[in-house]
Amino acid sequence: MPSSTSPDQGDDLEACVLRFSDLDLKVTSLINRSSSIKAELDVSTKKKYSFAKKKAFALFVKTKELPAPPSEYKEKWWKCCQQLFTDQTSIHRHVATQHADEIYHETASVLKQLTVTSSTSKTLKSADKRNPFKEDLTHNHEVSAWLPDISCFSPDELISGQGNGEGEVLLYYCYCDLEDPDWICAWQTALCQHLHLTGKVRIATEGINGTVGGSKLATRLYVEVMLSCPLFKDYLCKDDFKTSKGGACCFPELRVGVFEEIVPMGISPSKISYKKPGIHLSPGEFHKEVEKFLSQANQEESDTILLDCRNFYESKIGRFQGCLAPDIRKFSYFPSYVDENLELFKEKRVLMYCTGGIRCERGSAYLKAKGVCKEVFQLKGGIHKYLEEFPAGFYKGKLFVFDERYALSFNSDIVSECSYCGAPWDQYKLCSTPQCRQLVLTCLACQGQGFTACCVTCQDKGSRQAASPAQSSFKEECECTARRLRAPRELLQQGRLPASPEPRPGDDEDGPCLHERPHLPFPKPSQS
């Protein structure tokens, strides 16, 4: 396994490092052995230990990449231990569980390289005077200088009210060019810990995307710091922060990381930039456009498409009336969906929406780049801001969120049903099989009958695992997930768009994705 890369591989490897998911590599033996390496490094290099571990992991994964996957597949393939891996998640899990020793040795090599180059990088940063405010912020690596003063508050004041319904959850994003995402990562980690916030923050050279929870005092201080930070104050305003009831309890932990994209669409920002999005519509303007669309006698022949660019399990429990809801499992499949259905969007006015607006920024840019639409619009602030102004508007059902709450309720409409008996139901639960990553809609009556798995396969697997306590340490996709089409193709009927506000049942990020567990249909229980 190589310990370094040639110059012509550098950019590609760096992209690989940044795309690397937050897979936990906390193997006990690895940590113990690595502690001796960390002890030999200076303070500055120690801070880069996490990055070095991820880079080592990415190096190893890259050596397993096949040189020429079949032309009909757009994604990369990998081969390791005589196994073929067709998606990034599975190869990451395999490497993390089967090759910890190799990752340990590669981490040591990367750390040594960082030690040699650290003094050079500091010299280059100190010479960069292009922006006095940004230079002052990042050149001073003492992040404590950029933390709010909380000495006037008691610990109880800062922590109290973090319970669900008493505290608050913030959702926000900011697209702007950032020169030192690693420093911002360290600062955000310190800031959130300082304020006792949990959640997830994604940072990249294209901006920042966060959802954090804590007491209302803590979230207020967080917003004040973000609005006063020289890096963001010209881009962020108070209205960019969406709030909802919750708290630190809504997230299992704090996760802050550096990535290539602040929302994972799977395409490099250098190819599809946030700087070329669709036309932003305020909630009021979007409301009028939807009203006009729904008032048309024949929506199938309309020149307008109301497009939901979220995942199918999100649109399943809540959506705009008359929308086209793609049957996709995650946002990184959205570009493939567009490619497969370009005829649908030809010469159309597209009204696009998502949870908080961030996915529309890149999604609308991708759709515009195809050059087939008449116009592309997007809902500024997403569904979240729309429901604040129009709780009884054209959006029906609940708003899915990527935390322990699963959904927010702004109206009493229920647009989904129990997967077993078909009764109106919109409260997700995890599949009862411990290793499954799916969400399932099962009403109280069906739960009482023991119907709590997402499919027959999981029901059987759960019974076997109950008899054998040995379990894998990683979540796994349900076997029926593989039968789901990655990018379904919408059928044109006599030149008309399909009128399908209901997302099709199948088998199987706004804000940072903490769960990727879609819902599956299941045979209905007997009525006996």
Number of C-alpha atoms within 10 A of each C-alpha: 12 10 14 14 12 8 8 8 10 12 12 12 17 15 15 20 24 19 19 20 17 12 12 10 18 10 11 9 11 15 12 10 12 17 10 10 15 17 10 12 16 11 10 14 20 18 15 18 20 14 19 23 22 24 23 26 25 23 24 20 22 16 14 18 17 15 10 8 14 11 7 6 9 9 12 15 19 20 15 15 9 6 10 15 19 15 12 16 14 15 20 18 17 16 20 20 14 11 13 18 13 15 25 18 17 23 25 19 16 20 24 16 15 19 17 11 12 14 12 10 12 12 10 9 13 13 11 12 11 8 9 10 13 18 19 13 19 20 16 13 15 13 17 13 11 16 18 14 11 13 7 7 10 10 12 8 13 21 20 17 20 25 18 18 12 14 24 26 29 24 24 25 26 19 20 18 14 17 16 16 21 20 20 23 20 18 21 24 20 17 20 24 12 17 22 20 28 24 26 25 26 26 27 26 19 22 22 25 23 22 25 30 33 33 26 24 18 26 24 13 19 21 18 13 17 16 17 13 16 16 21 20 12 11 12 20 14 11 10 19 19 18 20 14 19 26 29 24 21 24 23 13 13 17 20 22 22 25 24 24 23 27 25 21 20 15 15 13 17 9 9 19 17 22 13 14 21 24 16 19 18 15 22 12 13 20 19 12 16 21 14 11 20 17 10 11 9 10 17 17 14 15 15 22 23 23 21 22 25 26 24 24 27 26 27 25 25 23 28 20 18 20 23 23 23 26 29 25 25 21 21 18 19 25 18 16 20 20 14 14 17 16 17 20 22 15 14 17 17 23 25 30 29 27 25 24 25 26 27 29 25 25 28 25 20 24 24 20 14 13 13 15 19 14 18 21 21 27 29 25 25 23 21 25 22 22 19 13 12 17 16 13 15 17 23 21 23 25 23 23 21 19 23 13 16 17 19 15 15 17 16 11 16 16 17 21 18 22 26 22 18 13 14 16 18 22 20 21 18 19 27 19 23 18 19 21 22 29 24 26 30 31 23 14 13 18 13 10 9 13 23 25 29 32 25 14 13 22 17 12 16 19 11 12 14 12 8 9 8 8 11 10 8 15 13 16 18 23 13 16 18 11 11 15 14 18 19 16 17 18 13 12 9 7 11 13 20 16 13 15 19 21 21 12 15 19 21 28 22 26 26 25 17 16 15 16 21 27 29 22 19 20 12 13 13 7 5 3
